[in-house]
Amino acid sequence: MRGWARSLAVLLMILVPAAADAAAKKSREPAKAFERAEAVLKWINGYRGEPEPAKLPAAVRAMGEYGLLRELDQAGLQVGFIAGVLATNPDDAPALIAQMFPMPPEDQVILIKAIAFSGLPNWKAVLSAFAERMPARQVLIDKYLYGDGKTLFELPLDEGSFVLDSHWGYYFGSGSEAAVGRIVSALAWMSEGDSVDRLTIAAMAKWTLASNATRDKDLLDTLKGQMNLQESDVARRHLREVILAAETFETAKIRRDAVAAIDQLKARGPESARNYAWWGQAGQTVLALGCVAASAMGQVQLGIPCVVGGAVSTAALKYLAPTTP
């Protein structure tokens, strides 16, 4: 009898750790619902119609597995989305975050920013509670807890495409009209005569607002409501064009006009010309958001290669970038 008990004890010592390792490994694998990167983006795009916050941890693991979090500059959509889901589920936020671990250190940057971007009343306490699980990212954590780390709505829109992407992601995760309002406010820069960066941000905002509103009636209704909230006459004028383009499904003209305006400003001198590389980054934003919509529709409607995750092909960049003499 004792021999049998000893044998059982030895067997348990072997099997229990193995089972724990298997469970941990399984927890790091993408959920079956997200067998491809396209499935993750489709879920993000349709989330507002059927919110399933319980799936967020599995979606985040899938994002990591499929490389959607690899390049921070191209992960604004994902960061904003995670933040939006956490913001609209404040009571469940700590539990959802806990289920995302274990998480590779390189992906933890995304989570830290998402917690800060969520704007939860206690977001600093939530971030502090998970600091011990992310020792490799203590410097970044301290920046948000004690330094100059900004929440999403504190970030200037002209800092780059990551900020605009993050606002779109926040909208996808929360349906936030405030996020849409900030994107719309960038339309005031459509009359920008000095900064290629600001004009490009405005062009990106205009194109993505029209493109996404053609497939999202709630967004279109929100844009109509924004007509009475925007202080800038320029923003209101271009918002009218966005609404008309969305209602008539005629967004091509918006892209052509935007590229022409950028071409004109770039032609004014070498100071503007050095910003050409930045337009490539802007093109990634437009393409990434277009991919979300196209994936949701089950087809590529953009007429260009749709590369999931924000990566842009040479053909796509050529399509989106301004023409050169």
C-alpha positions in Angstrom: 0.0 0.0 0.0 2.8 2.4 0.9 4.6 1.5 -2.3 1.5 2.3 -4.3 1.1 5.7 -2.5 4.8 6.5 -3.1 4.3 5.7 -6.8 1.2 7.9 -7.0 3.1 10.8 -5.3 5.9 10.5 -7.8 3.4 10.4 -10.7 1.7 13.5 -9.4 5.1 15.3 -9.1 5.6 14.6 -12.8 2.1 15.3 -14.1 1.1 18.4 -12.1 4.0 20.6 -13.3 3.5 19.2 -16.8 -0.2 20.1 -16.7 0.6 23.6 -15.3 3.2 24.2 -18.1 0.6 23.0 -20.7 -2.0 25.3 -19.3 0.4 28.2 -19.3 1.4 27.5 -22.8 -2.2 27.3 -23.9 -2.9 30.6 -22.2 -0.3 32.2 -24.4 -1.8 30.8 -27.6 -4.3 32.8 -29.6 -7.9 31.8 -28.9 -9.5 29.5 -31.5 -11.7 32.5 -32.5 -8.6 34.3 -33.7 -6.9 31.8 -35.9 -5.6 34.6 -38.2 -4.6 38.2 -37.8 -7.5 39.1 -40.1 -9.9 37.6 -37.5 -8.5 39.9 -34.8 -9.0 43.0 -37.0 -12.4 41.9 -38.0 -13.4 41.5 -34.4 -12.1 44.9 -33.5 -14.0 46.5 -36.4 -17.3 44.8 -35.4 -16.9 45.2 -31.6 -19.2 48.2 -31.2 -22.1 46.2 -32.6 -21.5 43.2 -30.4 -19.2 44.0 -27.4 -17.5 41.0 -25.9 -15.0 42.4 -23.4 -14.3 38.9 -22.0 -12.5 38.1 -25.3 -10.1 41.0 -25.0 -7.3 39.0 -23.2 -7.4 36.3 -25.9 -7.4 39.0 -28.6 -4.4 40.7 -27.1 -2.5 37.4 -27.0 -3.4 36.8 -30.6 -2.2 40.3 -31.5 1.2 39.5 -30.0 1.4 36.1 -31.6 0.6 37.5 -35.1 3.0 40.4 -34.8 0.4 43.1 -34.6 2.1 44.7 -31.6 5.7 44.4 -32.9 6.1 48.0 -34.2 4.8 50.6 -31.8 4.4 53.3 -34.5 2.0 50.9 -36.3 0.1 49.6 -33.3 -1.9 52.7 -32.4 -5.1 51.1 -33.5 -4.5 48.2 -31.2 -3.4 50.3 -28.2 -6.4 52.6 -28.6 -8.8 49.6 -28.9 -7.5 48.0 -25.7 -7.8 51.3 -24.0 -11.4 51.8 -25.2 -12.5 48.4 -24.0 -10.9 48.9 -20.6 -12.5 52.4 -20.3 -16.0 51.1 -20.9 -15.5 48.2 -18.5 -14.0 49.8 -15.4 -15.1 47.2 -12.9 -13.7 44.4 -15.0 -10.5 46.1 -16.2 -8.1 44.7 -13.6 -9.3 41.1 -14.2 -9.1 41.6 -18.0 -5.5 42.8 -17.7 -4.5 40.0 -15.3 -5.7 37.5 -17.9 -3.3 39.0 -20.5 -0.3 37.7 -18.5 2.2 36.2 -19.0 3.1 38.7 -21.6 6.4 39.2 -23.4 8.3 42.3 -22.3 8.2 43.8 -25.8 4.3 43.6 -25.8 4.1 45.1 -22.3 4.8 48.6 -23.8 1.4 48.3 -25.6 -0.4 47.4 -22.4 1.2 50.2 -20.3 0.1 52.8 -22.9 -3.4 51.2 -23.2 -3.9 51.5 -19.4 -2.8 55.1 -19.4 -4.9 55.9 -22.6 -8.0 54.3 -21.0 -8.5 57.4 -18.9 -10.0 55.3 -16.1 -10.3 57.4 -13.0 -7.9 55.0 -11.2 -5.7 54.2 -14.1 -2.5 55.0 -12.2 -3.5 52.7 -9.4 -4.3 50.0 -11.9 -0.9 50.4 -13.7 0.9 50.5 -10.3 -0.8 47.2 -9.3 0.7 45.4 -12.4 4.1 47.0 -12.2 5.7 44.0 -10.5 4.7 41.8 -13.4 6.5 44.1 -15.8 9.9 44.8 -14.2 11.6 45.2 -17.6 9.3 48.2 -18.3 9.8 50.1 -15.0 11.2 53.2 -16.6 8.1 53.6 -18.9 5.8 52.8 -16.0 7.5 55.5 -13.8 7.1 57.9 -16.7 3.4 57.5 -16.6 3.0 57.3 -12.8 5.4 60.1 -11.9 6.6 61.8 -15.1 5.2 63.5 -18.2 3.4 60.5 -19.7 0.2 61.7 -21.3 -3.2 60.1 -21.6 -4.7 59.7 -25.0 -6.7 63.0 -25.1 -3.7 64.9 -23.8 -1.6 63.9 -26.8 -1.3 66.5 -29.6 -2.8 65.2 -32.8 0.1 66.5 -34.8 2.6 64.2 -33.1 2.2 61.5 -35.7 0.0 58.8 -37.2 0.2 56.8 -34.0 -2.0 59.4 -32.2 -4.6 59.4 -34.9 -4.6 55.6 -35.0 -5.0 55.4 -31.3 -8.1 57.7 -31.4 -9.6 55.4 -34.0 -8.9 52.3 -31.9 -10.4 54.0 -28.9 -13.6 54.6 -30.9 -13.7 51.0 -32.1 -13.4 49.8 -28.5 -15.7 52.2 -26.9 -17.8 54.1 -29.4 -16.5 57.3 -27.9 -17.9 60.4 -29.5 -15.1 62.4 -27.9 -12.5 60.4 -29.8 -14.3 61.1 -33.0 -14.6 64.7 -32.1 -10.8 65.0 -31.7 -10.3 63.4 -35.1 -12.7 65.8 -36.7 -11.0 68.7 -35.1 -7.9 67.9 -37.2 -9.8 69.0 -40.2 -9.1 72.6 -39.2 -5.6 72.0 -40.6 -6.9 71.4 -44.1 -6.1 75.0 -44.7 -2.6 74.7 -43.3 -0.1 76.6 -45.4 3.2 76.0 -43.6 3.3 72.5 -42.0 3.2 69.4 -44.2 2.9 67.4 -41.0 -0.3 69.1 -40.0 -1.8 69.1 -43.4 -1.0 65.4 -43.8 -2.7 64.7 -40.4 -5.8 66.6 -41.6 -5.8 64.7 -44.9 -5.5 61.4 -43.1 -8.4 62.4 -40.7 -10.6 63.4 -43.6 -10.0 60.3 -45.7 -10.4 57.9 -42.8 -13.5 59.6 -41.5 -15.2 59.4 -44.9 -14.0 55.8 -45.5 -15.1 54.4 -42.2 -18.4 56.4 -42.1 -19.4 54.7 -45.4 -19.6 51.4 -43.4 -20.7 52.7 -40.0 -24.0 54.5 -39.7 -23.4 55.3 -36.0 -20.2 57.0 -37.0 -22.0 58.9 -39.7 -24.6 60.1 -37.3 -21.9 61.1 -34.8 -20.2 63.2 -37.6 -23.5 65.0 -38.3 -23.7 65.8 -34.6 -20.2 67.2 -34.7 -21.3 69.9 -37.1 -22.6 71.9 -34.2 -19.6 71.2 -31.9 -16.7 72.2 -34.1 -15.5 75.8 -33.5 -13.5 76.0 -36.7 -15.2 77.1 -39.9 -12.6 75.2 -41.9 -13.3 72.0 -39.9 -17.1 72.3 -40.4 -16.6 72.9 -44.2 -14.5 69.8 -44.6 -16.8 67.8 -42.4 -19.7 68.6 -44.7 -17.6 67.1 -47.5 -16.8 64.0 -45.4 -20.5 63.5 -44.7 -21.5 63.9 -48.3 -18.8 61.5 -49.4 -19.8 58.9 -46.9 -23.5 59.2 -47.8 -22.8 58.9 -51.6 -19.9 56.4 -51.2 -17.6 58.7 -53.1 -14.4 58.9 -51.1 -11.9 58.9 -54.0 -12.3 62.7 -54.6 -11.3 63.3 -50.9 -8.0 61.4 -51.4 -7.3 63.2 -54.7 -7.9 66.6 -53.2 -5.8 65.8 -50.1 -2.8 64.6 -52.2 -3.1 67.7 -54.4 -3.0 70.0 -51.4 0.0 68.2 -50.0 1.7 68.3 -53.4 1.2 72.0 -53.6 2.6 72.7 -50.1 5.6 70.4 -50.7 6.4 72.2 -53.9 6.9 75.5 -52.0 10.5 74.7 -51.0 13.0 72.3 -49.6 11.8 72.7 -46.0 8.6 70.9 -46.9 10.4 68.4 -49.1 12.2 66.8 -46.3 8.9 65.6 -44.8 8.3 63.2 -47.7 9.3 60.2 -45.5 6.7 61.2 -43.0 4.0 60.8 -45.6 5.0 57.2 -45.9 4.1 56.8 -42.2 0.9 58.5 -42.8 0.1 56.1 -45.7 0.5 53.3 -43.2 -2.2 54.7 -41.0 -4.7 55.1 -43.9 -3.9 51.6 -45.1 -4.2 50.0 -41.7 -7.6 51.5 -41.0 -8.8 50.7 -44.5 -7.7 47.1 -43.9 -9.9 46.8 -40.9 -12.9 47.9 -42.8 -12.0 45.7 -45.8 -11.5 42.7 -43.6 -14.9 43.2 -42.0 -16.5 43.3 -45.4 -14.7 40.1 -46.4 -13.1 41.8 -49.4 -10.5 44.3 -50.3 -12.3 47.4 -51.6 -9.4 49.7 -51.7 -8.0 48.6 -55.0 -4.5 48.2 -53.4 -2.7 45.4 -51.6 -4.2 45.2 -48.1 -1.4 44.3 -45.7 -2.7 43.4 -42.2 -1.2 45.1 -39.2 -0.4 48.5 -40.7 2.7 47.3 -42.7 2.6 48.9 -46.0 3.7 47.4 -49.3 5.6 49.4 -51.9 2.6 49.3 -54.2 0.3 50.7 -51.4 2.8 53.4 -50.5 3.0 54.4 -54.2 -0.8 54.6 -54.3 -1.1 56.7 -51.2 1.9 59.0 -51.4 1.8 62.3 -53.2 3.1 62.4 -56.7 6.5 63.7 -57.4 7.7 65.6 -60.5 
